Amino acid sequence: MNLRPYVIPITTLLWIMLCAKSPAEVTGKDVTYKSGDTTLKGYLAWDDAISGKRPVVLVVHEWWGHTDYVRNRARMLAGLGYTALAVDMYGEGKTADHPEDAGKFAGEVMKNMGEGEARFIAALDFAKAQPQADPTRVAAIGYCFGGAVVLHMARIGTDLKAVASFHGSLGAMKQAQPDGVKASILVCNGADDKFVPQEQIDAIQKEMKAAHADFTFLSLPGAVHGFSNPAATELGKKFKMPLAYQKAADDASWEAMKKLFHTTLDTPKP
């Protein structure tokens, strides 16, 4: 399945055009890499106007899969001066057009997180090997399902400078160990997100404190699940789910991420 119906609405297309830099500056291309026998289809973006090597940021998709939304986020990061790879955690670039399929795809990864970790590392190795990439300065961000993935990779001590989760699940498949977290972590959570109970918030704050992690929790007033995706409101109505885009939360979380990257990746101040 490779359907992307929820990115078709004109509001989403206008948002992509407004956020993206001109093609003369930001270059993007489809890329293929492998994890074991699984072919993974990602999207690599960088700014041609910048010379030399630059920090790397992996972008892990929502449970909908490797859609145009995550590809555009990679282009936005490229416009900030990063080499950005929108990764594929499902294989073959699969996307879902219904929550049942999305839940199935995400669940398959979460039930076999050893394979999920391998797919993330395959993306990491691929991105670090790019000629415009600085392999010593690497971060990862994730949305929804992707937020859970990047938090997991930080928890197990993956060699990342920073991790940012946007409306991601906070539950731990494996608890962070004392002094075992290498990445500075930013969690951007909608204050009214019905998918993230207060128990998860309390638990991750306690966990990160015990692990001595550099951890920041940003609660975004009035925001619900999917607050960063302009298509979320229409999706919420279509599937009767508590999803909605909120520009204020989107902007505030993106600015918080930029400040985190300025501190951890030593990039020009935004």
C-alpha positions as CSV (number, residue, x, y, z in Angstrom):
1,M,0.0,0.0,0.0
2,N,1.3,3.4,-0.9
3,L,-1.6,5.7,-0.5
4,R,-1.4,9.3,0.7
5,P,-4.9,10.7,0.7
6,Y,-4.6,12.8,3.8
7,V,-1.9,15.0,2.3
8,I,-4.0,16.0,-0.7
9,P,-6.2,18.8,1.0
10,I,-5.3,22.2,-0.3
11,T,-4.5,23.5,3.2
12,T,-1.8,20.9,3.5
13,L,-0.4,21.7,0.1
14,L,-0.3,25.5,0.9
15,W,1.5,24.7,4.1
16,I,4.1,22.7,2.3
17,M,4.7,25.5,-0.2
18,L,5.0,28.1,2.5
19,C,7.4,26.1,4.7
20,A,9.7,24.7,1.9
21,K,12.6,26.7,0.5
22,S,13.1,27.1,-3.2
23,P,14.3,24.0,-5.2
24,A,17.4,25.9,-6.1
25,E,18.5,25.9,-2.4
26,V,17.1,22.7,-0.9
27,T,17.7,19.5,-2.7
28,G,15.7,16.3,-1.9
29,K,15.8,12.8,-3.4
30,D,14.4,9.4,-2.8
31,V,16.9,7.0,-1.3
32,T,17.0,3.3,-0.7
33,Y,18.9,1.4,2.0
34,K,18.5,-1.9,3.7
35,S,18.1,-3.5,7.2
36,G,18.8,-7.2,6.8
37,D,16.5,-8.4,4.0
38,T,14.1,-5.4,4.3
39,T,14.3,-2.6,1.7
40,L,13.7,0.8,3.3
41,K,12.7,3.8,1.2
42,G,13.6,7.2,2.7
43,Y,14.0,10.8,1.6
44,L,17.3,12.7,1.9
45,A,17.3,16.6,1.9
46,W,20.1,19.1,2.2
47,D,20.8,22.8,1.2
48,D,23.0,23.1,-1.9
49,A,23.9,26.7,-0.9
50,I,25.8,25.4,2.1
51,S,29.3,24.0,1.5
52,G,31.1,21.4,3.7
53,K,29.7,18.9,6.1
54,R,26.7,19.7,8.3
55,P,24.9,18.0,11.2
56,V,22.5,15.1,10.5
57,V,18.9,14.9,11.7
58,L,16.8,11.7,11.3
59,V,13.0,12.3,11.0
60,V,10.8,9.4,12.1
61,H,7.3,9.3,10.7
62,E,3.9,9.2,12.3
63,W,2.0,5.9,12.4
64,W,0.6,6.8,9.0
65,G,4.1,5.9,7.6
66,H,6.5,7.6,5.2
67,T,4.2,10.3,3.9
68,D,4.8,13.7,2.3
69,Y,4.4,15.3,5.7
70,V,7.6,13.7,7.1
71,R,9.4,14.4,3.8
72,N,8.5,18.1,4.1
73,R,9.8,18.2,7.6
74,A,13.1,16.9,6.2
75,R,13.1,19.7,3.7
76,M,12.5,22.3,6.5
77,L,15.4,20.9,8.5
78,A,17.6,21.1,5.3
79,G,16.6,24.7,5.1
80,L,18.0,25.2,8.6
81,G,21.3,23.8,7.6
82,Y,21.1,20.1,8.3
83,T,21.4,17.0,6.3
84,A,18.0,15.4,7.0
85,L,16.8,11.9,6.3
86,A,13.1,11.1,6.5
87,V,13.4,7.4,7.5
88,D,11.2,4.4,6.7
89,M,10.4,2.2,9.7
90,Y,7.8,0.0,7.9
91,G,9.7,-1.1,4.9
92,E,9.1,-0.4,1.2
93,G,8.0,3.1,2.0
94,K,4.5,1.8,3.2
95,T,1.8,4.3,4.2
96,A,-1.6,3.8,5.7
97,D,-4.9,5.5,4.8
98,H,-6.9,4.2,7.7
99,P,-6.1,4.0,11.5
100,E,-6.6,0.2,11.4
101,D,-3.7,-0.2,9.0
102,A,-1.6,2.5,10.7
103,G,-2.1,0.7,14.0
104,K,-1.2,-2.6,12.4
105,F,2.0,-1.3,10.9
106,A,3.1,0.5,14.0
107,G,2.2,-2.4,16.2
108,E,4.4,-4.8,14.1
109,V,7.4,-2.6,14.8
110,M,6.7,-2.1,18.5
111,K,6.2,-5.9,19.0
112,N,9.6,-6.6,17.5
113,M,11.6,-3.6,18.6
114,G,14.8,-5.4,18.0
115,E,14.0,-5.2,14.3
116,G,12.9,-1.6,14.8
117,E,16.2,-0.7,16.4
118,A,18.0,-2.3,13.5
119,R,16.0,-0.2,11.0
120,F,16.7,3.0,12.9
121,I,20.5,2.2,13.0
122,A,20.4,1.4,9.3
123,A,19.0,4.8,8.6
124,L,21.5,6.4,11.0
125,D,24.5,4.7,9.3
126,F,23.1,5.6,5.8
127,A,22.7,9.3,6.8
128,K,26.1,9.5,8.4
129,A,27.8,8.1,5.3
130,Q,26.5,10.9,3.1
131,P,29.2,13.2,1.7
132,Q,27.5,16.3,3.1
133,A,27.0,14.8,6.6
134,D,29.0,15.3,9.7
135,P,28.8,11.9,11.4
136,T,29.9,13.3,14.8
137,R,26.8,15.6,15.1
138,V,23.6,13.6,14.8
139,A,20.1,14.1,16.2
140,A,16.7,12.5,15.7
141,I,13.1,13.8,15.8
142,G,9.9,11.9,15.7
143,Y,6.1,12.4,15.4
144,C,3.5,10.3,17.1
145,F,4.8,6.7,16.5
146,G,8.1,8.3,15.5
147,G,8.3,10.1,18.8
148,A,8.0,6.8,20.7
149,V,10.8,5.4,18.4
150,V,13.3,8.2,19.0
151,L,12.6,8.2,22.7
152,H,13.3,4.5,22.8
153,M,16.6,4.9,20.9
154,A,17.6,7.6,23.4
155,R,16.6,5.4,26.4
156,I,18.9,2.5,25.2
157,G,21.9,4.8,24.8
158,T,22.1,5.3,21.0
159,D,24.9,7.7,20.1
160,L,22.8,10.8,19.4
161,K,23.4,14.4,20.5
162,A,19.7,15.2,20.8
163,V,16.2,13.8,20.4
164,A,12.9,15.6,20.1
165,S,9.5,13.9,20.3
166,F,6.4,15.7,19.0
167,H,3.0,14.3,20.3
168,G,4.7,10.9,20.8
169,S,3.9,8.1,23.2
170,L,6.0,8.4,26.4
171,G,5.7,4.8,27.7
172,A,9.0,2.9,28.0
173,M,9.6,-0.5,26.5
174,K,13.0,-0.4,28.3
175,Q,13.7,2.0,31.1
176,A,16.6,4.4,30.8
177,Q,19.6,3.5,33.0
178,P,21.5,5.9,35.2
179,D,23.9,7.8,33.1
180,G,23.0,5.7,30.1
181,V,21.2,8.4,28.0
182,K,23.6,10.2,25.7
183,A,21.1,12.5,24.0
184,S,19.6,15.7,25.3
185,I,15.9,15.0,25.2
186,L,13.0,17.3,24.4
187,V,9.4,16.1,24.7
188,C,6.8,18.4,23.1
189,N,3.3,17.3,24.3
190,G,-0.1,18.7,23.9
191,A,-1.6,19.5,27.3
192,D,-5.0,18.1,26.1
193,D,-3.6,15.0,24.3
194,K,-6.0,12.2,25.3
195,F,-3.5,9.6,24.0
196,V,-0.9,10.6,26.7
197,P,-2.2,10.1,30.2
198,Q,-0.8,12.0,33.2
199,E,0.6,8.7,34.4
200,Q,2.9,8.5,31.4
201,I,4.1,12.1,31.9
202,D,4.8,11.5,35.6
203,A,6.6,8.3,34.8
204,I,8.9,9.7,32.2
205,Q,9.9,12.7,34.3
206,K,10.7,10.4,37.2
207,E,12.6,8.0,34.9
208,M,14.7,10.7,33.3
209,K,15.5,12.3,36.6
210,A,16.7,8.9,37.9
211,A,18.8,8.4,34.7
212,H,20.4,11.8,35.2
213,A,19.3,12.7,31.7
214,D,19.3,16.2,30.1
215,F,15.5,16.2,29.8
216,T,13.0,19.0,28.9
217,F,9.2,18.5,28.9
218,L,7.3,21.1,27.0
219,S,3.5,21.2,27.7
220,L,1.6,23.0,25.0
221,P,-1.7,24.6,26.2
222,G,-4.8,23.6,24.4
223,A,-3.0,21.3,22.0
224,V,-4.2,17.7,21.3
225,H,-2.6,14.8,19.5
226,G,-1.2,15.6,16.1
227,F,-0.8,19.3,16.8
228,S,2.1,19.7,14.4
229,N,0.4,18.2,11.3
230,P,-1.8,20.5,9.3
231,A,-3.8,17.5,8.1
232,A,-4.6,16.3,11.6
233,T,-7.9,18.3,11.9
234,E,-9.4,16.7,8.8
235,L,-8.1,13.3,9.8
236,G,-9.7,13.7,13.3
237,K,-13.1,14.6,11.7
238,K,-12.9,11.8,9.2
239,F,-12.0,9.1,11.7
240,K,-13.7,10.6,14.7
241,M,-10.5,10.8,16.6
242,P,-9.2,13.5,19.0
243,L,-6.7,14.9,16.5
244,A,-6.2,18.5,15.5
245,Y,-3.6,20.9,14.2
246,Q,-2.7,23.9,16.3
247,K,-0.4,26.5,14.8
248,A,0.7,28.0,18.1
249,A,1.8,24.6,19.4
250,D,3.5,23.7,16.1
251,D,5.5,26.9,16.0
252,A,6.4,26.7,19.7
253,S,7.6,23.1,19.5
254,W,9.6,23.8,16.4
255,E,11.3,26.8,18.0
256,A,12.1,24.7,21.1
257,M,13.7,22.0,18.8
258,K,15.8,24.7,17.0
259,K,17.1,25.9,20.4
260,L,17.9,22.4,21.4
261,F,19.9,21.8,18.2
262,H,21.7,25.1,18.6
263,T,22.9,23.9,22.0
264,T,23.7,20.3,21.1
265,L,24.8,20.4,17.5
266,D,26.6,23.7,17.6
267,T,24.7,25.2,14.7
268,P,24.1,28.9,14.1
269,K,21.6,30.4,16.5
270,P,18.0,30.4,15.0
